[in-house]
């Protein structure tokens, strides 16, 4: 099935090239020339933050460009299956996509480090590394190998670390646990004996209800509340050790990006920068009310004991070392982030009040 889909994408790309043969990747558009792009999403537009930031991007880029750039948001699966978004954009069958780099571990493991990192940085530190610590350059280098130009275009605050049908009292309770989990955190749980799997958001509730999985993580309280997980699992755990902050992205076919004028590129980048700020401020504002609503529904909100967090962090350090050994690109990005964090610690340890 996947092979047929990729072949179809390649065919679409060739047809697009034939119909636009007078324009090459090296020829930028003239100033004032309107751009109309299709933007497929891996999240539904109604999903708070994860999807609504993508819809906001659709609106705001049109405003900022004075109608010169149109990004038409398409719901997951309408023009491409969510997990085929990478290929669709790489081949040029679709111009753009709304997603998070953590979904593309199978394409390039290093991309996971540009999504969220277990026991990783908070939003200010993560942004500092991206903008001033070499992260953005590495991000573009990784993606450009796949004919994609991606821009960090959204950000969310810490997530919860999961919904469980039964209370977790020791690290041994994870052994054999069937749990939906995202990104690098899933590899950590696998390391301690759990059975993680990645399930699309719209399928999680049913899997949890039917017992296909025993537990799940997904997002922040405001998102999880709307997903209704509290109806089938009552134990909700914090902190989100696997996602202290999360980047979202606007993926663009590299040839399409290169055809934009310098002004159009700047307009898209400015819109994404504003979307990052919006995502953080909205995300922080929403969570307290959501947690109160969850408690009113009978949810037991737990804080991980230090001994479990220590075991999870130990497992993460092993996973990171193994991934670095097995993949030079992952090792290069991980070394950059680690170096920046070691230097940043001299400031963070002194500059901020401790709880």
Secondary structure, 3 states (H helix, E strand, C coil): CHHHHHHHHHHHHHHHHHHCCCCCCCCCCCCCCCEEEEEEECCCCCCCCCCHHHHHHHHHHHHHCCCCEEEEEECCCCCCCHHHHHHHHHCCCCCEEEECHHHHCCCCHHHHHHCCCCCCCCHHHHHHHHHHCCHHHHHHHHHHCCCEEEEEEEEECCCCCEEECCCCCCHHHHCCCEEECCHHHHHHHHHCCCEEECCCHHHHHHHHHHCCCCEECCCCHHHHHHHCHHHCCCEEEECCCCCCCEEEEEEEEHHHHHHCCHHHHHHHHHHHHHHHHHHHHHHHHHHHHHHHHHHHCCCEEEECCHHHHHHHHHHHHHHHHHHHHHCHHHHHHHHHHHHHHHHHHHHHHHHCCCC
